[in-house]
Amino acid sequence: MEFRRLGRSGLNVSEISYGNWLTHGSQVEEDQAQACIKAALDVGITTFDTADVYANTAAESVLGRGLKGLRRESLEIFTKVYWPTGPKGPNDQGLGRKHIMESAHASLKRLGTDYVDLYQAHRFDRTVPLEETFLAFADLVRQGKVLYVGVSEWTAEQITQGAAIARELKVPLISNQPQYNALWRVIEAQVVPASEREGLSQIVWSPIAQGVLTGKYKPGQPLPEGSRATDEKGGANMVARFLNDDVLERVQRLEPLADKAGLTMAQLAVAWVLQNPNVASAIIGASRPEQVHENVKAAGVKLDADLLAAIDEALDGVTETDPTLTRSP
């Protein structure tokens, strides 16, 4: 495993991080989830990403059990706040002080830790003053319950505004967590330059486009049984945007490029996002330990300029680059 600095900070994270968005506590049984966490640890992953809303808090609890008893200082544990996890009362979501403070304490309890290394605003909240949000984060940092702060799916303008307030309050804002892969490049034009200016790195989710970049979805053929695209609880709606024959046919053109590079298509996809110098880590998920063992081999891989150009050519016409599609409610 190789490591990178997260933003303009002293925090090192593993190039490949392990996330449990669509698996733990919902799609995957407990024993299988624990096997995947063990596999991640065995291959040298030290960075683990979750959120309170994943599986309505169950994912945090599963991760907490999986990491119990390990040396805390050897791990980087990330979680998030914004979406509701309770009965959806008037203060059960968003980035208001009450919700942030209560959610942070609940997350720490589920994760079985005194602090998280990175606490992330899961979306931007237009209904709450940014000063209130970052003051709550600042207090958690001062209390030692949060070491660093990040955001997720914020636009370039929102990152810039947040960073200015974070500097004023001395909040260590160091990361953004966007969707990013060879098909979905909406952060490149605006979010990445803004992040570079403000000292943030990207921790990207969906580096293999919910499985589409593995090539398992074939143009003109039925969806594979048991795949994410057939599982309404497993992110089928997220995969749907890529499931047209034009995209799938273009993805098939990546297979000979991966073969020539000595990589699987999944490894090529993960390695591709890591070529962006503003990306600190690519989050992989897994429903089987062997998926972890396969995808982690993308760490440290360098793709030459000719290969990157060939990937661009293969996917020309089906990549999404519109910065306005950054996910923010």
N, C-alpha and C positions, 0 to 999 in steps of 0.2 A: 504494500500500500504506500502511496505517496501522499503528501500533505501540502496544504496551501494556507496562507494567511487569509483570514476572513476580514475583508475590508481593510481600512486603515487602522488595524488593531493588532494586538499581540496574540490573538487567538488562532491556533492552528486547528484545521479540520481535515478529516480524511477526504481525498478527492471523490471517493464514492461514499455516500452516506446512506443509511438505511431508514426508510420511512414506512409507516404502517397506515396510510390513508384508507385504502379500500380493502384491507385484509384483516388485520387483527381485530377481534371482537365482533366480526360480522361474517366476512366471506370465508375465513379460515378458522378451523377449530383450534382450541388452545394448545394442544400438543404440537400441532404443525406450526403454529405461530412461534412457539418457543424454539422449535428446531430451526426456524429461519433466523431468529435472533442469535442463536448459538453459531449458526453458519456465518453470519455477519461478523461476529466476534472472532471466529476462527480464521477468517481471511484478512483480518487486520482492520476492519472498519471500527472506528471509535466514535463516529458521529451518528446520532440517532434523532430522527425528526418525527414529531407527532403533533397532535392538536387536541384540545378538549372536546371539540365537536366530532372528531372521528369516532364512528360507532357510538355516538352519544355518550362519550367519556370512557367507554370500554377499552378503546385502543390504548389510552394512557395507562390504564390499570394493567393491561397485558404487558406493555413495555416495562412498567415498573417491576412486575414479577420476573420478567426475563433478565433484568439487569441487577436484581437483588443480590447482594453479597459480593459484587465486584468492586474493585477499587474505584471509588467515585472520581478521584482525580485523573484517572485514565480515560474518562469518557467525556463526551460533549453531548449534553441532552438538550434538545430544543423542543419547545411547544408554542402554542399560539392561543390568541384570544380574539373574539369578536362575535362569532355565531352563538345562538342560544343553545344551552344544554339542559335547561330546566323547563318549567311549564310555560315558557314564553311570556312571562310577566313583563311589566313596563320597563324593568331594569335588567332583564335577562339576556340582553345582547348589546353589541356595540362597543364603543371605546370610551364610555363614560367612566369616571373614577370608581364608582360603586361596583360596576361590573368587572372592571379590570382587577381591582383588589380582591374581590371575592373569588373570581375565576383563578387568579394566580395561586391563592392559598389552596383551593380545591385541587388544582393541577399538581402542586407539590405533594399533597397527601396521596393522590393516586399514583404518582410516579415514585413515591417512597424516597424522596430526596429533600434536603434542606434548601436547595437552590437549583435553578436551571441556568445553563450556560447562555442560552439565547431565548428571549421571550419576544414573540413576533405579533404584530398587529395583523390579524388574518385578512383584513380588508381595510379600506379607508372608510372613515365614518364622517359623512358630511353633516351630521346632526349635532356633533359635539365639537367644541373649540379644540383645536390642536394643542393649545396650551394646557388644557385640562388633561388630555390624553398623556402628553409627555411629562407633566408633573406627576401623574400617577406612576408612570414608568420610572421617573427619577427617584421617587420614594422607595420603590421596590429595589432599585439599584443600591440606594443608600442603606437599606435594611439588609443587604447581602442576599436577598432572595432571588435576584436576577443579576447576572454578570454583564450581559450585553443585551441590546435591543435591536430588533429587526422589524421589517414590514413584509407584507406579501401582496403581490399584484397591485402595487401602487403605481400610478402614472409618474412620468418624469416630473411634472409640475408638483404633484403631491410629495414626492421624495424631496424635491428642492425646498418646499415649504417646511416639511417636517424636519429636515436636517438643520435649517436655520434655528428653529426653536430648540432642537436637541442640543445644539452648540451652546445656546444661551443658558440652558439648564444643566449643561455638562452631562448630558445623557449619551452614553456610548452607542450611537446608532450606526450599525456596521453592515447591514445586509438587507437584501430584498429577495423574496422567494417567488419567482414567476414560473409560469409554464414556458418551456423553451426546448425546442428540438429542431431537427433539420427541416421539418414541415411547418413548424410554428415559430416564426422568427420576429414576432411583433415587438420584442424589447430592443432590437438592435439599433433602430434609428434614433430613439429618444431616451429610453430608460437606461440603457448601458452608458451613454455619454453623461447623463445626469448623475448616475451612480459613481462613475469614475471621478467626476468633479467633487462629489460630496463624501468620498471615501467609503463607499459601500461596495460589497461584492454581491454576486448572484449565487443563491443556492437554488438550483433549478429542479422543478418537478416535471415528471412526464418526459424524460429524455428519449424514450422509445415510442412516444406518441400512443400511450396506452396499448402498446403491443403492435401497432400498425407497422412500425419500422423493423420489426423482426421478419416481416414478409409472410407471416402465417395467414394473413387474409388475402385471398387470391381473387383477382378480377373475374367476374362472371361466375363465381362459385359460391355455394352456401357458406354461411358463417360457421366456423368450427364449433362443434358442440363443447360446451363447458368454457368457452372463451369469454373474455370480459364483455365482448360485444353482445353476448346473449344473456348477460346477467344484469338485470335492472338494478340490483343492489350493489353491483360491482363496477359501476361507471359506464354502463352502456351508452348513456346519453353523451358522455364525453368522447367516446370513440366514434360516434355516429358522423361527426363532421368530416372524418377522413375516409369514410366507407363509401366512396364512389369509384367506379372503375378507372377513371382517369388517374386519380391519386394512386390507387393500388397497382395499376400498370406501371406507373413511374417508379414506385417503390421496388418493384421486381427488378428494375434496372440496376439497383444497388447491389444485388447478389454477386455478380461477377467482380465488382469492385471490392467487396468484402473478402471474397475468396482470394483475390490477388494480394490483398493486404494480410492474409492469414488470420482473419477475424470472422466471427459470426456476424450476422447482420445486427444483432442486438449490441454486440461489443462495438461495432462500427458506429452505431447511433450514439452510444454513451460517450465514446471517445470523441465524436464530433463536437458535442457540446463543451467538452473539456478543452477544446482548442481555443475557445474564446478566453482571453486572458482575464476578463472580468468575472468569469465563472470560477468560484472557489470549490464548489462541490456539486455533484449530480446525485439526486436522490433516486435510489432504486427501491422498488417494493418487490415482494415475492410471496408466492403461495406455496413454493417448494424450495428446500435448501439448495438444490442443484441450480436454480435460477440465480441465487446469490453467487455461487461459485463461478458461474459462467460470466455474469455481468461485471464482476469485480476485475476481470482480466483487462478491462478497458483502462484501468488506472495506469498512468505512466506512458500510455501509447501516444506517439507523435504521428500525426497524419501530414504527409508532405503536401506542398502547394498543388501539385498535379492531381493528387487524389481529391483534395478539397474542391478543386475546380471541376473534376469529373462528377462529384456528388451534386454540385450546383447545376451542372448541365443535365444530369439525370432527372432532377426534380424541378427543372425549369417549367414555370407555368402553374405549378400546384402548391408552391410555398406561400404561406400567409405572412405578409410583412406590415400590414396596416397597424400603426401604433395605437389607433383609437380602439382596437380590440382588446387592449389590456383589461383584464377582468377586474372591475371595481363596481360595486353596486351604486 
